[in-house]
């Protein structure tokens, strides 16, 4: 009990600046998409910094899988929120998001030709390193969260189901089914084993934020009809995209294309060029919104348009995470909920395992040299204990050299 109190006091003392610096490093080096991001987060905040436990981290991942929007960014916001309140959540988002957002704004302002100057082998090496990052995350989480036959079976079943039903709704269904199995199969865990997350906002504030989420979702379309304005229409379109899409990342792209191309805001050729550029930068794919905002025909555009669309697409995630997390912390204290979470956490491991195969492995490992590079990256992470950013840079350069030699 005393150690828990000391840890809580230590947690509350972390500044928003420390959160920003930690996430900025990840925002500059986290290639590989949302599943790889979760692996980077786990290595940084569970293994290295010990800001939260393995079980608490898995609980956050499970929660964000249920919410619409970019799961990895929401996990980052939640970690920042538990460390330094609202300022911490904003700092986590800014550090992780702004590097790629600013790079894509530069692309949109006439520097898209830089994409042709980046060697294809370098980009492929960055994809290969994601194999090592995700493999480390799956192995580490499996050792902590799949500790008996029942949990291993749930993880394997979740992986198979996700591979056969590769949709966002399939993932949600897997998690829901795992929760039911946990209630039926596992004995409730004692409350004394609970590892609390420090929640620095109250329930009343959380309810207000959830109310604001739904008010904007329902009110913005009406406001656009009453007061036609391109800036307001952009906010409406990108807010709805962030609020209604499950699965994040690539799932949001068709929705954005349907919003911006038919309206004449962005040409289809520009849209596809920006999508290609988005693959070459670290951080969340939702920062593609910054490119679209900067490339808009008409006002706002440029930096102002990019930042407007960026804030609009991430606003639902911030409101949802801050609005749900206080209730989630109270819910996960209940013994029956903890039994369900034991199964849900095992299912999360299975979902990560499925994502490790497709799309991470299938997109990256295309030749024996790719497998060898991924293996070296995994050894560097797990046994040499090299920092992830150094492994990312090393694998990127190695991919470039392999493409030149082979």
N, C-alpha and C positions, 0 to 999 in steps of 0.2 A: 504493500500500500504506500509506504514511504517512497519507494523508488518510482512508483507511478506518479506521485505528486511532484517529485523532483523533475521527472521527464516532462510533465505538463507545464511546469514553470519554465523549463528550458525551451520548450516548444513555443510558448507565448512570447518569449524574449526575442525571437528571430525577427529581423527587420524586413520590410518590404524590399529594401535595396539588396539584401542578401538573397532573397527569393528571385529578384530580377537577374542578378548576376548568374545564379545557378541555371536559370532557364535560358538566359541569353547564350550561354555556352552550348546548350542543347539546340537552340534555335539556329545556331551557326553550323552545327555538325550532324544533325539528326536526319540523315537521308534514309529512304527505304519505305516510307508510308506509315500509316497509323499503327500497324501491328509492330513494326520495328520501333516506332516511337515509344510504345508501351515497354518494350525491352530496354530502351535507353533510360526511361523514367525509373524502371525498377532497379537498374544498376546504379543510377545516381542517387536515388532517394531512399531506397530500401537497403541496398548493400553498402554503398559508400558513405552517404551522409547519415543514414539511420534516422531519417525524419519520421518514418512510420514503419510499422511491422509488415511482414509478408502478408499476414491475414488482412490487415487494414487496407493494404494496397489492393489486394484481390477484391475486397468488398467494394472499393471505389470503382475498380474496373467493371465489376458486375453492375453497379448502379448506372454507370455511364453507358453501358451496353443497352440499357432499357430506354435511355433518353434519346430524343432526336438530336441530330447535330454531330459534330466531329468528336468521337469518343476520346481520342488521345488528348485533344485540346481541353476537353472537359475534365479529364483526370488531372491535367496540369492546373487548371483553375481551382479544382477542389483541393489539391495539395497546397497551393498558395493561400487559399481561404483558411485552411486549418493552421497555417503557420503565422499569418499576419493579417487576417481579416480581409475586408474588401480591398485594401491596398495591396495585400499579398496576392489576391486573385488577379487583380489588374496587372501587377508586376509579372506574375507568371505568364499571363497571356501576352503581354507586350514583349517580354524577353524571348518567348518561343515563336512568336508570330511575326514581329516586325522585320527581322532580317530578310525572310523570303518575300514578305509583302513589298518592302522597299526595292528589292531586286526586280520584282515583277513590274513595279511601276516604272522603273528605268527601262525595262524591255518595252513597255507600252509607249514610251516617249521616244521611240526611234532607235533604241539600242537592241532590238530583237536580233539583229545580225550577229550579236555576240554568241547566240546559240549555235550558229554554224561554225564558230571558231573553237568551240569546246570539243575535244576529241571524243569520238564515240566510245573508244575503249575506256576512257576515264569515267563516263557515265555508266558503262556496264560494270566497271569495278565497284562503283557505289551501290549498284543493285546487288552484287555478290556479297558485299559486306553485310547487307541486311540479313542474309542467310545465317551468318554467324551470330548476329545480334539476337535474332528471333530464336535460334536454337538455344542460346544461353538462357534466354528468358523462359522458354518452355521447360528446360531441364531444371532450372532453379525453382520455378514455381511448382513443378510436379513433385520435387523432393519434399517440399513443405506442405503441399495441399492435397496430394494423392498418397496418403500414408497407409491405406489398406486396400483390400480387394474391391470393396464396394466403390470406393472413390476412383480407383483405377478404371473400373468397369464403366462408371459414369463418364469419365474423361474420354475413354475410347468410343463410347456410344455417341457422345457429343461431337467428337471429331468426325466420325462416319456420317452422322446426320448432316453436319455442316457441309461436308463435301458433296453429299447427294442433293442437298437443298441449299445451294449457295446464295441465299438472299438475306437481306436484313431481317425480314420476318422469320426466316428460318433460325437465325441466331436468337431472336427473342423467344421463339417457341422452345428452343433447346434450354434456355435459361429457366423459363417457366416450368418446363417439365422436370428439370433438375430440382427446382425448389419443392415441387410436389413429392418427388422421390425422397428428398431429404426429410420431409415431414413424416413420411411413412417408414423409412428405413433406419434413420439415425435417432439415437436418444438425445434429448435436449442437453446441450452443453451447459455446465454450470456457469452462472453469471460471473463468478470470480475470475474466470479466464478471459473476460472481456478486455480488449485493449482499446481504450477510448480514443476517439479522434477529438482533439480540442476544437469545438465549434464556437467561433467568436461572434456569432450573430444570433439574435433571438428569434423565436417562432413568429412573433408579430411582424417583424421585419420580413421574415421569409414569406409569410402569407401575402404581404404587400407586393413583394417581388413577383410571386406567382400571379397575382392579380394583374400586375403591369404586363407580364408576358402575354396573358390572354387578351387584355385590353388592346395591346398593339396588334396582335394577330388578327383580331376581329375589327378593330377600328381603322387601321391604316387603309384597307381597300375602300372603306366608306369615305375617308378623308380625301383620297385621291379623286374620287368621283365628284365630291363637292368642290374641291380646289385643285383642278388639273395643273400639274407642275412636274417637270421631268425629275427634279431632285427628289421630290416626295414619292414619285412613282418608282424611282430606283430603290429608295429605302423600303418601300412596300414589297417589291419583288425580291430583294435580297434577304429581307427579314423573313419572308415566308419560306424561302429556300432553306434558311438555317433552322427554321422552326418545325418544318414538316418532313424533312428527309431523314430517314433512318439508314444507318450504315456509313454516312459521311463520305468524305473523300470522293472517289470516282462516281458514287451514286448521285451526287449533287450536280454533276456536269450536264446530264441531259435536261434537268430542270432549269438550270441557268441558261442553257442554249435556247430552250423554248421561250424564255423570258426576254433575252436580249437580242437575238437574231431576228425573229419576225417583227419586232418593234422598230428595227432599223437602228438600234443603239450601237450595235457592233456587227460588222460583216462576218459571215461564216468563216472566211479565210483568216480574218484577224483572230476570231475565236479559236480556231484550230492552232494557229501559230502560238497564241498565248498558252494553250494547253500543253503544247510541246515544251515551251519554256518552263512551265510549272513543274515538269518532271525533272528539271535539272537543278532545282534549288532545294535546300533542306526545309524542314518545318512542315506545317499542315497544308494539305492541298486546298483547303478552303481559302488560302491567301490568293488563289486564282481570282477571287472577287476583286482584289486590288488591281490586278491587271485589267479586268473588264471595266472597272470604274475609271481608270486612267485612260483607257482607249475609247471612251464614249464619244459618239458623234453628238455635238451640242454640249451645253453646260448642264451639270458640272463635269469636268474631265480633268486630266492631268493628276497632279498630286491630290488636289481637293476631291476629285471624283473617286480616286482610288481609296483614299482614307474613308470617305463616306460609305462606299459599298463594303469595305472591310469591316467597319464598325457595325453596319446593318446586319451582315450575315453572321457575325459572332455574338450580337446582342442577345438572341434567344438562349444561347448556351450559357452565358453569364447569369441571366435571370433564372434559368432552370436549375443550374447547379447551386446557386446561392439560396434559391427557394426550397429546394428539396433536401439538401444536405442536413439541415437541423432535424428534420423529421426522420431521415434515414438513420442518423446516429441514435436517436431514441428507439427506433424500430429494431436496429441490430443488437440492442441490449437484451431484448426478450429472448428467453431460452428457446422457444419454438422457432423464432426467426433465425437464431444461431444454428439450429439443426438444419434449417433449409439452406442457410448460407454455406454450410460445410459441403453440401452437394453442388450448390451453385458455383462455388470456387473451383471445384473439380471440373465442372462443365466449362468454366472459363479456360482452364488449362487445355481442355479438348478443343475449344474454339481456336485457341492460339496454335495448337498443333495442326489443325486443319488449314489455318492461314499460312503456317510455315510451309506446307506443301504447295498450296495454291492460294495466292499468287506468288509468294516469295520465291519458293524453290523453282517452280515451273518457269518463271520469267527470268531468273538469274542464271541458273545452272544449265548451260547449253552445251558444254564440252568438258572433257576431263580437266582441263586447266582451270575452269571455273570451280569445279569441286575442290581441287587442290587449294585454290586461293581462299575459298570459304573455310576449308579445314584449318588453314594457317590462321585466318582471322579468329576462328573459334578458340584455337589454342592460345592465341595472343590475349584474348579476353579472359578466358577461364583460368589459365595456368601461368602465363607470364604477367597477368594482372596489369596489362597496359591500359591507359585511359581510352575510352571509346573513340574520342575525337581523333586520337593518333592512329588507331586501327582503321578508322574511316579514311583518313588521308592516305595511309599506307596502301590500303586495298585499292583506292582510286588510282594511285600512281602505278600500282602493279597491274591493274587492268589496262591502263594506257600502254605500258611496256609490252604486255602480252599481245595486245592487238597489233603492235608494231612489229613484233617478232614473228607471230604466227600468220 
